[in-house]
Amino acid sequence: MTNKNFIKSAQEVIGLEIEALKKLKRSLNTSFNKAVNEITKCQSKVILCGVGKSGLIAQKIAATFSSVGTPSFYLSASDSSHGDLGSISKRDILILISYSGQTNELKNIIKYANRNRILLIGIVSKKNSVLYKAADVKLLLPEVKESEEIIPTSSTTAQLALGDALAIAAMKIKKFNKLDFKKIHPAGNLGAQLKTVEEIMLTGEKIPFVNENIKMKKAIKILSDKKLGILIVRNKKKNTTGIITDGQIRRFNQKNVDLLNLNVKKIMTKNPISIDKDSLAVKAISLMNTKKITSLCVFTKKNKRKTIGVLHIHNILKSNIT
């Protein structure tokens, strides 16, 4: 085989899988809606099981469900007949995946589910199969052409895509969002990208607060002590009224005015740019870049006038978000 022929072979495999996905897309019907509704109503776990290649697909789908807010795990078909059926409760949902629907290892699980009235969702391609007939919700996969007519490729691609579609649809109904996703994906680059402003902002005594009526002589001392290059200005009600940067101070000095004896509110910039504590840190980066600033006041939705934290570009850099 030449390199060109290897590429042709790959294109043929991918072409068959694309066609399988197109068939799957056209075949979706009300059974899919029913399956999603049952999954989202489940008060316990979604258990997936399959044999061989379908078993591997079941493991991946179970992992996807768990990662988007639907507790799920994979059950080994062979182990289930040796005691693991006890891990299935009547409140669970069982999803069995089998291209033929006739796999012997699944028959004991099907009987157990039917006998104990455990909701059974079957992902199967044969209407006359044991699994199709026994399933409470029947997700019929279209007949597809496999690579070399024997290797499970197109069928497993369709199984995987259908599982992903179920998981994402359930996620949307549950309104599982980026913050929920972050809670169960705390590690790695993905976890860093999903950090919130609240997780990395400066709080408490680290915030360089000053009252709007104090003299700049005192304010500059606080600016020097806090080492952030900014001052957050508040009124007597502790509502934020402005911000002062070290750049502003330098510019005022160049005007030959008596800066030290001016009140803070005389030189502050009113209505500083702020961000909600629940916003993603990546949104804060975008805001800083757009406004060409290095710090943001942080507020809560309950009171946008009160600063509860400060987010500095250095906090973002230390968090490895960029």
Order of alpha helices (4+ residues) and beta strands (2+ residues): alpha-alpha-beta-alpha-beta-alpha-beta-alpha-beta-alpha-beta-alpha-alpha-alpha-alpha-beta-alpha-beta-beta-alpha-beta-beta-alpha-beta-beta-alpha
